[in-house]
Amino acid sequence: MTGAERSGDPGLPVDDALLAILRCPVTGERLVRVGDELRTASGRVYPIVDGLPVLVPGRAGQAEGTDSTGTS
């Protein structure tokens, strides 16, 4: 199954090549795909909407106990 098939979007898949260059816009951490989300090791979560990653700080889900800067 390709990234496009996983996301349900035939156009722009979030595949391994894209994940190799994408980074969290706040922390610079690598992103890992988990279902229809991209996650950082520190717990930031970014949605994939219509096959496109939404990397907008402040709109991403965050680990409990962190603020918009990633600190407690």
N, C-alpha and C positions, 0 to 999 in steps of 0.2 A: 504494500500500500504506500502510495506517495504522500507527501505533505499536503498536496492539493486535495487528495481523497480524504485524508484525515480531517481537514478543516471544512470539507463540504464545499469548497470553492474551487472551480476548475481553473482559475486564472493565476493567482500569485501565491504559491505555496511557501510556508515558512519551513524551509528544508535545512539540512545540515550545513550547506554552503552559506546560507544566510545567517544561521545561528553562529557560525564561526567568526563572523565580523560584527554582529550586533552586540551592544553592551548596554547595561542599565544607564540611563542618562543622568542619574543622580550619583551612583556609587562607582560606576565604571566596571561593575562585576559582569561576568559572563551570564548569559541567559540560557535556561534549559526549558525545553517545551514539556509541559505537563497538560495533556488534554488540549483544551482551547485557551491555554494561558502560557505565558513565559514567566519564569520565576528565577530569582537570584538566590544565592546561598544564604543571604541574610534575611530572606523572607519577603522581599518586594515581589508583587505580582502584577503583570501587565496582560490585559486581554488580547486575544486575537479576534478581530471583528471582520467578517467577510474575507477571511484569509490574510488580513493585514495586521501586523503587530501595532498596537497603540501604545507608544512609549512616551506618554505625556506625564511628567512628574506632577504629583498632586491628584491625578485621576486614577493612579494605580492603587490597587489594594496593597496594604503594608502589613508587615508582621506586627503583632500586638506589642505595644510598648515603644514604638518608634514614631517619631514625628516626620514631617516632610523632608527633613535633612538627613534622616536615617539614624538619628541619635535618640537616646532614651530621655 
